[in-house]
Amino acid sequence: MLKNAQTKKASLYRMVMPKHTCPFGLKSKDLLEREGFDVEDHHLKSREETDAFKRKHNVDTTPQIFIGEERIGGHDELLEYLGKQDPDADGTSYQPIIALFSVAALLALAFAWVALPTIFTWQTLGWFISISMVLLGLQKLKDIESFSTMFLNYDLLAKRWVRYSYIYPFVETGAGVLMTAKILPWASIPGALFIGTVGAVSVFKAVYVDKRELKCACVGGDSNVPLGFISLTENLMMVGMALVMTITMLN
């Protein structure tokens, strides 16, 4: 943590070259200025100059931040020094899924604003679920290999039939698109019901029966979202959507 609002002067050494400006150097400068520091901004303008700086201070990376006579380190160390980051944090975060569901909710409200007499209806909820499916599927499709690798850690069907981990994102995205458009229910309902049921059972077993601590592949293979309630909710939403659409069709 920052000690006693000392000096409030900082020295920053960062790469600013004709073809490369270090992004973490820019972030560090912005953070220091927002925290009220007077920043001495030293540019390392060539690879030779950067290497010489590293040798002089016996460091492996830049940027490097000094506050007073103390070398703080790079951008991550600066975040810790200023109390912006917990050094003991395990890296897990719900931020990606919160952002995704927030956008899905706003899109559902936008659809309802245009198409319905009032925005708060069951149809709006249905669009929220189907749009969430599309966005979640898109996150998986952007890197199917990474998704499938993480998915194989816990999905019961994928462990028996690996190709299912490659098919899943297409089924989720496709079912979401069809449900949003309210077309071809004979294709969307079985697809959503099947992958949602298998997914819910798999997550429940991994988290609540086997007590495993895993990352969820729900927002792609690079996710730091913990496998748990959110993952179970994703699958139960698909199951619920499929059942409601089936009941609606029968009536």
C-alpha positions in Angstrom: 0.0 0.0 0.0 1.1 3.6 -0.6 3.1 4.9 2.4 1.9 8.2 3.9 1.4 10.2 0.7 5.2 10.6 0.5 6.9 12.9 -2.1 4.1 12.3 -4.7 6.9 12.3 -7.3 7.5 9.2 -9.5 10.0 8.3 -12.2 8.8 6.2 -15.0 11.1 4.4 -17.6 9.2 3.1 -20.6 9.8 2.1 -24.2 8.8 4.8 -26.7 10.2 3.7 -30.0 9.4 4.8 -33.6 7.5 1.5 -34.2 6.5 0.5 -30.6 5.1 2.3 -27.6 4.8 0.1 -24.5 1.1 -0.1 -23.6 1.9 -1.0 -19.9 4.1 2.1 -19.8 1.1 4.2 -20.9 -1.1 2.6 -18.4 1.5 3.2 -15.6 1.8 6.8 -16.5 -2.0 7.3 -16.6 -2.4 5.5 -13.2 0.3 7.6 -11.5 -1.1 10.8 -12.8 -4.6 9.9 -11.7 -3.2 9.1 -8.2 -1.7 12.7 -8.1 1.9 11.9 -8.8 4.2 14.3 -10.7 5.7 11.9 -13.2 9.2 12.2 -14.6 8.6 10.3 -17.9 11.8 8.8 -19.3 11.6 7.4 -22.8 13.7 4.4 -23.8 14.0 5.2 -27.5 15.9 2.1 -28.8 16.5 -1.5 -28.1 20.0 -0.7 -27.1 18.9 1.9 -24.7 16.3 -0.4 -23.2 18.8 -3.3 -22.8 21.3 -0.9 -21.1 18.7 0.3 -18.7 17.8 -3.4 -17.8 21.4 -4.2 -17.2 22.0 -1.1 -15.0 19.0 -1.9 -12.8 19.2 -5.7 -13.0 15.6 -6.0 -14.3 14.1 -8.2 -17.0 11.2 -6.0 -18.2 10.0 -2.5 -18.7 8.3 -0.3 -17.7 9.9 0.3 -14.4 8.5 2.8 -11.8 10.5 4.5 -9.0 8.8 6.4 -6.2 11.4 8.4 -4.2 14.4 6.1 -3.9 12.4 2.9 -4.0 12.0 0.9 -7.2 8.4 -0.3 -7.3 8.7 -2.5 -10.4 6.4 -2.8 -13.4 2.8 -2.1 -14.0 1.5 -5.1 -11.9 3.7 -4.2 -9.0 2.5 -0.6 -9.2 -1.1 -1.8 -9.0 -0.2 -3.7 -5.8 1.7 -0.8 -4.3 -1.2 1.5 -4.8 -3.7 -1.0 -3.4 -5.4 -1.5 -6.8 -4.7 -5.2 -7.0 -4.6 -8.0 -4.4 -1.2 -9.8 -4.7 -2.8 -13.0 -3.3 -5.8 -13.0 -5.7 -6.1 -16.2 -7.8 -7.1 -14.4 -10.9 -10.7 -15.6 -11.1 -13.2 -13.0 -12.1 -16.9 -12.8 -12.9 -16.4 -9.7 -14.9 -16.7 -11.3 -18.4 -20.0 -13.0 -17.6 -21.4 -9.9 -15.9 -20.5 -7.9 -19.0 -22.1 -10.5 -21.3 -25.3 -10.8 -19.4 -25.6 -7.0 -19.1 -25.3 -6.5 -22.8 -27.8 -9.4 -23.4 -30.3 -7.7 -21.1 -29.8 -4.3 -22.8 -30.3 -5.9 -26.3 -33.4 -7.7 -25.1 -34.9 -4.4 -23.8 -33.9 -2.7 -27.1 -35.7 -5.4 -29.1 -38.8 -5.1 -26.8 -38.7 -1.3 -27.2 -39.0 -1.6 -31.0 -41.3 -4.6 -31.2 -43.6 -4.7 -28.2 -46.1 -2.4 -26.6 -44.3 -2.6 -23.3 -40.7 -3.7 -22.6 -41.2 -5.7 -19.5 -42.8 -8.9 -20.8 -42.1 -12.6 -20.9 -40.9 -12.2 -24.4 -38.3 -9.8 -23.2 -37.1 -12.4 -20.8 -37.0 -15.0 -23.6 -35.0 -12.7 -25.8 -32.6 -12.1 -22.9 -32.0 -15.9 -22.7 -31.7 -16.4 -26.4 -29.4 -13.4 -26.9 -27.3 -14.7 -24.0 -27.0 -18.0 -25.8 -25.8 -16.3 -28.9 -23.2 -14.2 -27.1 -22.0 -17.2 -25.0 -21.7 -19.3 -28.2 -19.8 -16.6 -29.9 -17.2 -16.5 -27.1 -16.7 -20.2 -27.6 -16.5 -20.0 -31.4 -13.7 -17.4 -31.4 -11.3 -20.2 -30.2 -12.9 -23.6 -30.4 -9.7 -25.4 -29.6 -9.2 -23.6 -26.3 -12.9 -24.0 -25.4 -12.9 -27.7 -26.1 -9.8 -28.2 -24.0 -11.4 -26.5 -21.0 -14.8 -28.1 -21.7 -13.3 -31.6 -21.6 -12.3 -31.0 -17.9 -15.9 -31.5 -16.8 -18.5 -32.2 -19.4 -19.6 -35.8 -19.1 -20.6 -36.3 -22.8 -17.5 -34.6 -24.2 -15.3 -36.9 -22.1 -16.9 -39.9 -23.9 -17.1 -38.3 -27.3 -14.6 -35.5 -27.8 -16.2 -34.2 -31.0 -19.1 -33.0 -28.9 -16.9 -30.3 -27.5 -16.5 -28.9 -31.1 -20.2 -29.2 -31.9 -21.5 -27.6 -28.7 -20.7 -24.0 -29.6 -22.5 -24.3 -32.9 -25.6 -25.8 -31.4 -25.8 -23.1 -28.6 -25.3 -20.2 -31.1 -27.6 -21.7 -33.7 -30.4 -22.4 -31.1 -30.0 -18.9 -29.7 -30.4 -17.3 -33.1 -33.4 -19.4 -34.0 -35.1 -18.7 -30.7 -34.4 -15.0 -31.0 -36.1 -15.0 -34.4 -38.8 -17.4 -33.2 -38.3 -19.7 -36.2 -37.7 -23.4 -36.7 -38.6 -24.4 -33.2 -38.3 -28.1 -34.2 -34.5 -27.5 -34.5 -33.9 -25.0 -31.7 -35.9 -26.6 -28.9 -34.3 -30.1 -29.0 -30.8 -28.6 -29.4 -31.1 -26.2 -26.4 -32.8 -28.9 -24.3 -30.2 -31.5 -25.0 -27.0 -29.4 -24.4 -28.6 -27.6 -21.5 -29.5 -30.8 -19.7 -26.2 -32.5 -20.3 -24.4 -29.3 -19.3 -26.4 -28.8 -16.1 -25.8 -32.4 -15.0 -22.1 -32.2 -15.8 -21.6 -28.9 -13.9 -23.6 -30.1 -10.9 -21.5 -33.3 -10.7 -18.2 -31.5 -11.1 -18.9 -28.7 -8.6 -21.4 -30.0 -6.0 -20.7 -33.8 -6.0 -17.0 -34.1 -6.9 -16.1 -30.7 -5.3 -13.7 -29.8 -8.0 -12.4 -26.3 -8.4 -12.3 -25.6 -12.2 -12.6 -22.7 -14.6 -15.8 -22.5 -16.6 -15.6 -22.7 -20.4 -18.9 -20.8 -20.7 -17.2 -17.6 -22.0 -14.5 -19.4 -23.9 -11.3 -21.3 -23.3 -9.4 -18.3 -21.9 -11.9 -17.7 -19.2 -11.1 -17.0 -15.5 -14.7 -17.4 -14.5 -15.0 -20.1 -11.8 -17.1 -23.2 -12.6 -20.2 -23.1 -10.4 -23.5 -21.4 -10.0 -23.1 -19.1 -13.1 -22.3 -22.1 -15.3 -25.2 -24.1 -13.9 -27.5 -21.1 -14.5 -26.4 -20.9 -18.2 -27.5 -24.4 -18.8 -30.7 -24.2 -16.8 -31.7 -21.1 -18.8 -31.4 -23.1 -22.0 -33.5 -25.9 -20.5 -36.1 -23.5 -19.2 -36.3 -21.7 -22.6 -36.8 -24.9 -24.4 -39.5 -26.1 -22.1 -41.4 -22.8 -22.2 -41.3 -22.8 -26.0 -42.5 -26.4 -26.0 -45.4 -25.5 -23.7 -46.3 -22.4 -25.8 -46.3 -24.5 -29.0 -48.6 -27.1 -27.5 -51.1 -24.5 -26.3 
